[in-house]
């Protein structure tokens, strides 16, 4: 998944975090950064309404 963050923006994020990374490490992490951005969007999005979730029931009776 391509990253929405440019390499220069990513370098600034790494510097702001105080991380010391080699250029190869930065390139490798930036290559996977698009997946991290996608996960962040999922976490920050509102949860579905309760009505959207399937009903789940439990029965102790055999065959139910």
C-alpha atoms as an extended CHARMM CRD file, in Angstrom:
* protein
*
        64  EXT
         1         1  UNK       CA              0.0000000000        0.0000000000        0.0000000000  PROA      1               0.0000000000
         2         2  UNK       CA              1.6290000000        3.2810000000       -1.0370000000  PROA      2               0.0000000000
         3         3  UNK       CA              2.2970000000        5.8540000000        1.6460000000  PROA      3               0.0000000000
         4         4  UNK       CA              0.6150000000        9.2570000000        1.6260000000  PROA      4               0.0000000000
         5         5  UNK       CA              3.6410000000       10.6340000000        3.4870000000  PROA      5               0.0000000000
         6         6  UNK       CA              6.5460000000       11.7330000000        1.3140000000  PROA      6               0.0000000000
         7         7  UNK       CA             10.0650000000       10.5980000000        2.1270000000  PROA      7               0.0000000000
         8         8  UNK       CA             10.9390000000       14.1330000000        3.3090000000  PROA      8               0.0000000000
         9         9  UNK       CA              7.8960000000       14.2240000000        5.6220000000  PROA      9               0.0000000000
        10        10  UNK       CA              8.7730000000       10.7730000000        6.9300000000  PROA      10              0.0000000000
        11        11  UNK       CA             12.3660000000       11.8830000000        7.5970000000  PROA      11              0.0000000000
        12        12  UNK       CA             10.9810000000       14.8250000000        9.5900000000  PROA      12              0.0000000000
        13        13  UNK       CA              8.7670000000       12.4680000000       11.6290000000  PROA      13              0.0000000000
        14        14  UNK       CA             11.7530000000       10.2380000000       12.3920000000  PROA      14              0.0000000000
        15        15  UNK       CA             13.8630000000       13.2470000000       13.4130000000  PROA      15              0.0000000000
        16        16  UNK       CA             11.0650000000       14.6520000000       15.5960000000  PROA      16              0.0000000000
        17        17  UNK       CA             10.8030000000       11.2700000000       17.3430000000  PROA      17              0.0000000000
        18        18  UNK       CA             14.5390000000       11.4150000000       18.0560000000  PROA      18              0.0000000000
        19        19  UNK       CA             15.2840000000        8.1650000000       16.2420000000  PROA      19              0.0000000000
        20        20  UNK       CA             18.6950000000        7.4870000000       14.7540000000  PROA      20              0.0000000000
        21        21  UNK       CA             18.1440000000        5.3430000000       11.6690000000  PROA      21              0.0000000000
        22        22  UNK       CA             20.3270000000        4.5000000000        8.7110000000  PROA      22              0.0000000000
        23        23  UNK       CA             19.0740000000        5.5100000000        5.2550000000  PROA      23              0.0000000000
        24        24  UNK       CA             18.3280000000        1.8280000000        4.5540000000  PROA      24              0.0000000000
        25        25  UNK       CA             16.2440000000        1.5390000000        7.7410000000  PROA      25              0.0000000000
        26        26  UNK       CA             14.3210000000        4.7230000000        6.8740000000  PROA      26              0.0000000000
        27        27  UNK       CA             13.6250000000        3.4510000000        3.3680000000  PROA      27              0.0000000000
        28        28  UNK       CA             12.4360000000        0.0810000000        4.6630000000  PROA      28              0.0000000000
        29        29  UNK       CA             10.1220000000        1.5710000000        7.2650000000  PROA      29              0.0000000000
        30        30  UNK       CA              8.7900000000        4.1630000000        4.8180000000  PROA      30              0.0000000000
        31        31  UNK       CA              7.9820000000        1.3570000000        2.3790000000  PROA      31              0.0000000000
        32        32  UNK       CA              5.6590000000       -0.1850000000        4.9990000000  PROA      32              0.0000000000
        33        33  UNK       CA              4.3750000000        3.1670000000        6.2850000000  PROA      33              0.0000000000
        34        34  UNK       CA              1.3390000000        3.1000000000        3.9750000000  PROA      34              0.0000000000
        35        35  UNK       CA              0.0040000000        0.0930000000        5.8790000000  PROA      35              0.0000000000
        36        36  UNK       CA              0.4920000000        1.9110000000        9.1820000000  PROA      36              0.0000000000
        37        37  UNK       CA             -1.4280000000        4.9070000000        7.8160000000  PROA      37              0.0000000000
        38        38  UNK       CA             -4.2710000000        2.6150000000        6.7570000000  PROA      38              0.0000000000
        39        39  UNK       CA             -4.4210000000        1.0730000000       10.2560000000  PROA      39              0.0000000000
        40        40  UNK       CA             -4.4570000000        4.5480000000       11.8110000000  PROA      40              0.0000000000
        41        41  UNK       CA             -7.4760000000        5.4770000000        9.6750000000  PROA      41              0.0000000000
        42        42  UNK       CA             -9.3120000000        2.3550000000       10.8840000000  PROA      42              0.0000000000
        43        43  UNK       CA             -8.5630000000        3.0540000000       14.5340000000  PROA      43              0.0000000000
        44        44  UNK       CA             -9.6300000000        6.6850000000       14.2470000000  PROA      44              0.0000000000
        45        45  UNK       CA            -12.8700000000        5.9620000000       12.4210000000  PROA      45              0.0000000000
        46        46  UNK       CA            -16.0790000000        5.6540000000       14.4340000000  PROA      46              0.0000000000
        47        47  UNK       CA            -17.2480000000        2.1870000000       15.3660000000  PROA      47              0.0000000000
        48        48  UNK       CA            -20.2250000000        0.7880000000       13.4530000000  PROA      48              0.0000000000
        49        49  UNK       CA            -23.6260000000        1.1790000000       15.0160000000  PROA      49              0.0000000000
        50        50  UNK       CA            -24.8000000000       -1.6500000000       17.2490000000  PROA      50              0.0000000000
        51        51  UNK       CA            -27.5000000000       -2.4580000000       14.6900000000  PROA      51              0.0000000000
        52        52  UNK       CA            -24.8150000000       -3.2110000000       12.1130000000  PROA      52              0.0000000000
        53        53  UNK       CA            -23.3200000000       -5.9840000000       14.2100000000  PROA      53              0.0000000000
        54        54  UNK       CA            -24.6800000000       -9.5360000000       13.8720000000  PROA      54              0.0000000000
        55        55  UNK       CA            -26.6900000000      -10.8630000000       16.7780000000  PROA      55              0.0000000000
        56        56  UNK       CA            -24.9570000000      -13.5330000000       18.8200000000  PROA      56              0.0000000000
        57        57  UNK       CA            -26.7260000000      -15.8500000000       21.2040000000  PROA      57              0.0000000000
        58        58  UNK       CA            -25.6380000000      -18.7430000000       23.3170000000  PROA      58              0.0000000000
        59        59  UNK       CA            -27.7810000000      -21.7150000000       24.2710000000  PROA      59              0.0000000000
        60        60  UNK       CA            -26.9410000000      -24.6110000000       26.5360000000  PROA      60              0.0000000000
        61        61  UNK       CA            -29.6450000000      -26.7420000000       24.8810000000  PROA      61              0.0000000000
        62        62  UNK       CA            -28.3060000000      -29.3250000000       22.4100000000  PROA      62              0.0000000000
        63        63  UNK       CA            -29.1250000000      -28.5200000000       18.7880000000  PROA      63              0.0000000000
        64        64  UNK       CA            -29.8080000000      -24.8550000000       19.3590000000  PROA      64              0.0000000000
